[in-house]
């Protein structure tokens, strides 16, 4: 197989009718490492919105059970990509996501913003750091897939195009990013989790590297020191060099899904999708963001 053969395959597909299939090819074959990093960054950004970061701290899911929360979120989202919305695993994953969110008073605006991060951040990360940029077919497929997820979650007033999702994300962050002590606690716990995946002596270097990949508005919201221009340039150049090296490798012949990620640590003996996530008592703890104006559908 030639290096761009899968991209040629994607360009022959319908990005509206085959959106999830295209996303599966892109995330599991073309960019599995980059797609994982992009979704980590997508979810991380949401902590800088005080209404989101505060609830995440209240539930303690991302401060006391950080690894489990990371695992469950990754596995539930990726089950839909791997199997599709109409499959039994896909329906189970969406049902679990909705059961958790239903228990809290989550604003539609916050829910829509979180969804926007899933659409926008993979494109921004891949275009900046991966071995090639996303094609318009892939961008459209990402938009359609997550728009479908949003409808399954009962989110109202969804953006229709990638440009709409991007504008919604940028406007929401400009209006809502702010300091919150609880959000900072969630951020610190997440950085600690990521550092824990590597030998302990590397933790300070890894933390510096992660902060160097964050933009200034996000750093200001958490009150982290802004890395020096030299540190930022070094870290970002290193990630770009990784992408250039991947371009020289033979294309992946078998898919790599989230359940295969070595960062997933909590289920060495396997898991059932129906058991993932939290089982919150409404109004107490367990759901990632608050929900106003009705509960999400199954």
C-alpha positions in Angstrom: 0.0 0.0 0.0 1.3 3.5 -0.9 1.5 6.2 1.7 -1.5 8.2 0.4 -3.6 5.3 -0.8 -6.0 5.5 2.2 -6.5 9.2 1.6 -7.5 8.4 -2.0 -9.9 5.8 -0.6 -11.4 8.5 1.7 -11.8 10.9 -1.2 -13.9 8.4 -3.0 -16.4 8.1 -0.1 -19.4 10.3 0.8 -18.5 12.5 3.8 -22.1 12.9 4.7 -23.4 9.3 4.3 -20.2 7.6 5.4 -19.0 10.1 7.9 -18.3 7.6 10.7 -16.5 5.2 8.4 -14.2 8.1 7.2 -13.5 9.1 10.8 -12.7 5.5 11.6 -10.1 5.4 8.7 -8.7 8.7 9.7 -8.5 8.1 13.5 -7.6 4.4 13.6 -5.3 4.1 10.5 -4.0 7.5 9.5 -3.5 9.4 12.8 -4.2 7.2 15.9 -1.6 8.9 18.1 -2.5 12.4 16.9 -6.2 11.8 17.2 -5.7 10.6 20.8 -3.7 13.7 21.7 -6.2 16.0 20.1 -9.1 14.6 22.0 -7.1 14.8 25.2 -6.5 18.5 24.5 -10.2 18.9 23.5 -11.5 17.7 26.9 -8.7 19.5 28.8 -9.8 22.9 27.3 -13.2 22.5 28.8 -11.9 22.8 32.3 -11.1 26.5 31.7 -14.8 27.2 31.5 -15.7 27.7 35.2 -19.1 26.2 35.0 -17.6 23.0 33.6 -14.4 22.9 35.6 -16.3 23.5 38.9 -18.7 20.6 38.4 -15.9 18.3 37.4 -14.2 19.1 40.7 -17.4 18.7 42.6 -18.0 15.2 41.2 -14.3 14.3 42.1 -14.2 12.1 39.0 -11.2 13.9 37.6 -9.5 14.7 40.9 -9.8 11.4 42.8 -10.5 8.8 40.0 -8.6 10.5 37.2 -7.4 7.4 35.4 -10.8 5.8 35.4 -12.4 8.9 34.1 -9.9 9.2 31.3 -10.3 5.5 30.4 -14.1 5.6 30.4 -14.4 8.8 28.4 -12.0 7.5 25.7 -13.6 4.1 25.5 -17.2 5.4 25.3 -16.4 8.0 22.6 -14.3 5.6 20.5 -16.9 2.8 20.7 -19.2 4.9 18.5 -16.4 5.5 16.0 -15.3 1.9 15.9 -18.8 0.3 15.6 -21.1 3.1 14.4 -24.2 4.7 15.8 -26.5 1.9 14.6 -24.5 -0.9 16.2 -25.2 -2.5 19.6 -21.9 -1.2 21.1 -22.6 2.3 19.6 -26.1 2.5 21.1 -24.8 1.2 24.4 -22.1 3.9 24.5 -24.4 6.7 23.6 -26.9 5.5 26.2 -24.2 5.4 28.9 -23.1 9.0 28.0 -26.7 10.2 28.2 -27.4 8.4 31.5 -24.5 10.2 33.1 -25.3 13.6 31.7 -29.0 13.4 32.5 -28.3 13.5 36.3 -27.0 17.0 36.3 -28.2 20.5 35.4 -26.0 21.1 32.3 -26.5 24.1 30.1 -27.1 23.5 26.5 -24.4 26.1 25.7 -21.8 24.1 27.7 -22.8 20.9 26.1 -22.5 22.4 22.6 -19.1 23.9 23.5 -17.8 20.5 24.6 -19.0 19.0 21.3 -17.3 21.8 19.4 -14.0 20.8 20.9 -14.3 17.3 19.4 -14.8 18.8 16.0 -12.3 21.6 16.0 -9.3 20.4 18.1 -8.5 17.3 16.0 -8.3 19.4 12.8 -6.1 22.0 14.5 -3.8 19.4 16.1 -3.4 17.2 13.0 -2.9 20.2 10.6 -0.2 21.6 13.0 1.7 18.4 14.0 0.7 15.3 12.0 2.3 13.8 8.9 -0.3 15.4 6.6 -3.1 17.9 6.9 -6.8 16.8 6.9 -8.6 16.7 3.6 -11.9 18.6 3.2 -13.6 15.2 3.1 -12.2 14.3 6.5 -13.1 17.7 8.0 -16.7 17.3 6.7 -16.9 13.8 8.1 -15.7 14.9 11.5 -18.4 17.6 11.5 -21.1 15.2 10.5 -20.2 12.5 12.9 -20.1 14.7 15.9 -23.1 16.6 14.8 -24.9 13.2 14.8 -23.6 12.5 18.3 -24.9 15.9 19.4 -28.3 15.1 18.1 -28.3 11.7 19.9 -27.4 13.7 23.1 -30.3 16.1 22.6 -28.1 19.2 22.2 -30.0 22.0 20.6 -28.9 24.7 18.1 -26.0 22.7 16.8 -23.6 24.3 14.3 -24.0 22.9 10.8 -20.6 23.4 9.2 -17.0 23.1 10.4 -16.7 26.8 10.2 -19.8 27.2 12.4 -18.3 24.8 15.0 -15.0 26.6 15.0 -16.7 30.1 15.4 -18.8 28.7 18.2 -15.8 27.3 20.0 -13.7 30.5 19.6 -16.6 32.8 20.7 -17.4 30.6 23.7 -13.9 30.5 24.9 -13.4 34.3 24.5 -16.5 34.9 26.5 -16.1 32.2 29.2 -12.5 31.2 29.8 -11.7 32.4 33.3 -9.8 31.6 36.4 -11.5 29.2 38.8 -9.8 27.4 41.6 -11.8 24.2 41.1 -11.0 24.2 37.4 -7.3 24.5 38.2 -7.5 21.5 40.5 -9.0 19.4 37.7 -6.3 20.7 35.4 -3.5 19.8 37.8 -4.9 16.3 38.3 -5.0 15.8 34.6 -1.4 16.9 34.2 -0.4 14.6 37.0 -2.2 11.7 35.3 -0.4 12.3 32.0 3.0 12.5 33.8 2.2 9.3 35.7 2.3 7.3 32.4 6.1 7.8 32.2 9.0 7.3 34.5 8.8 9.6 37.5 12.0 11.5 36.8 10.5 12.7 33.5 7.5 14.3 35.2 8.8 17.9 35.3 10.0 17.7 31.7 6.6 16.3 30.6 4.7 18.9 32.4 6.8 21.7 30.8 6.3 20.0 27.4 2.5 19.9 27.8 2.3 23.5 28.9 4.4 24.5 25.9 1.7 23.0 23.6 -1.1 25.1 25.2 -2.2 28.5 23.9 -2.0 31.7 25.9 -5.8 32.1 26.7 -5.8 28.6 28.2 -2.6 29.2 30.2 -4.0 32.5 31.5 -7.3 30.8 32.6 -5.4 28.3 34.7 -2.8 30.9 35.8 0.1 28.8 34.6 3.3 30.5 33.7 3.8 31.1 30.0 6.7 28.9 28.7 9.5 30.8 27.1 9.5 31.3 23.3 12.5 29.0 23.1 10.8 26.2 25.1 7.6 26.5 23.0 9.6 26.4 19.7 11.6 23.4 20.8 8.6 21.3 22.0 6.5 22.1 19.0 9.3 21.5 16.6 9.8 18.1 18.2 6.2 17.1 17.8 6.3 18.2 14.1 9.4 16.2 13.6 7.6 13.2 14.9 4.9 13.8 12.2 7.5 14.0 9.5 9.1 10.8 10.6 5.7 9.0 10.5 5.3 10.2 6.9 8.4 8.2 6.0 7.0 5.0 7.5 4.8 2.4 5.7 1.1 3.1 6.1 -0.7 1.3 9.0 -2.3 -1.9 7.8 -4.4 -2.7 10.9 -6.5 -0.2 12.9 -5.6 1.1 16.3 -8.6 2.0 18.4 -8.7 3.8 21.8 -9.1 0.4 23.6 -5.6 -0.5 22.4 -4.0 2.7 23.8 -1.4 1.9 26.4 -2.6 5.0 28.3 -5.8 3.0 29.1 -4.8 1.4 32.4 -7.9 0.6 34.3 -9.2 -2.5 32.6 -6.4 -5.2 32.4 -9.0 -7.9 32.4 -11.4 -6.2 29.9 -14.6 -4.3 30.3 -18.2 -4.1 29.3 -19.4 -0.8 27.7 -22.6 -0.9 29.7 -20.5 -0.8 32.9 -18.3 2.1 32.0 -18.7 5.6 33.4 -20.4 6.7 36.6 -23.7 5.9 38.1 -24.5 9.3 39.8 -27.2 10.2 42.2 -28.9 13.2 40.5 -27.4 16.4 42.0 -24.6 14.7 43.9 -21.7 13.6 41.8 -20.5 11.7 38.7 -21.4 13.7 35.6 -18.9 15.8 33.7 -21.0 19.0 33.1 -24.2 20.5 34.4 -27.5 20.4 32.3 -30.3 23.0 32.2 -33.5 22.8 30.4 -34.3 19.1 30.3 -32.5 15.8 30.2 -30.8 14.2 27.3 -32.5 11.4 25.4 -31.4 7.8 25.4 
